[in-house]
Amino acid sequence: MPMGSGVISPWHIAIFALVVLLVFGPKRLPEMGRSLGKGFRELKDGITQHTHIDDAEAAPAPRALPPASPRDRDTI
């Protein structure tokens, strides 16, 4: 298979995992995983909250009462 074909094989993933393990060490990887998970969770919550805000803005506004006619007003 030629280089640059865009296909990621299991060997590529294994080599990448080994390099990450060697660079960061086994003690730091769980901490990084928790941080990454927390970041994804906050991103998901932010997107969900933004969607709810957009839904509330898209709801039709309450209709205003028509203006009162001159004969409906009290005259002095």
C-alpha positions in Angstrom: 0.0 0.0 0.0 1.5 3.4 -1.0 2.2 6.0 1.7 -0.3 8.8 1.9 -3.3 6.7 0.8 -5.3 8.0 3.8 -6.0 4.5 5.3 -5.2 4.0 9.0 -4.3 0.4 9.8 -4.2 -1.2 13.2 -0.4 -1.0 13.0 -0.6 2.8 12.7 -2.8 3.0 15.8 -0.5 0.7 17.8 2.6 2.7 16.9 0.8 5.9 17.8 -0.3 4.5 21.1 3.2 3.3 21.9 4.7 6.8 21.1 2.0 8.5 23.3 2.8 6.0 26.1 6.5 6.7 25.8 6.1 10.5 25.7 3.6 11.0 28.5 4.1 7.9 30.6 1.6 5.5 32.2 0.9 7.7 35.2 -0.2 10.7 33.2 -2.4 9.0 30.6 -5.4 8.4 32.9 -5.3 12.1 34.0 -5.2 13.1 30.3 -8.1 10.8 29.5 -10.2 12.3 32.3 -9.4 15.8 31.1 -10.3 14.9 27.6 -13.6 13.3 28.7 -14.5 16.4 30.8 -13.8 18.7 27.8 -16.0 16.6 25.5 -18.8 16.6 28.2 -18.6 20.4 28.6 -18.6 20.8 24.8 -21.7 18.6 24.6 -23.5 20.5 27.4 -22.6 23.8 25.8 -24.0 22.7 22.4 -27.2 21.3 24.1 -27.7 24.5 26.1 -27.1 26.6 22.9 -29.7 24.5 21.1 -32.3 25.1 23.9 -31.7 28.9 23.7 -32.1 28.8 20.0 -35.4 26.9 20.4 -36.7 29.5 22.8 -35.8 32.3 20.4 -37.5 30.5 17.6 -40.8 30.2 19.5 -43.4 32.7 18.3 -43.7 35.8 20.3 -46.9 36.4 22.2 -49.4 38.5 20.3 -49.9 42.0 21.5 -53.4 43.3 22.0 -54.7 45.6 19.3 -54.7 49.3 20.2 -57.8 50.6 21.8 -60.1 52.6 19.7 -60.9 56.3 20.7 -64.4 55.4 21.8 -63.1 52.8 24.2 -61.0 55.4 26.1 -62.5 57.4 29.0 -63.2 60.9 28.0 -62.8 63.8 30.4 
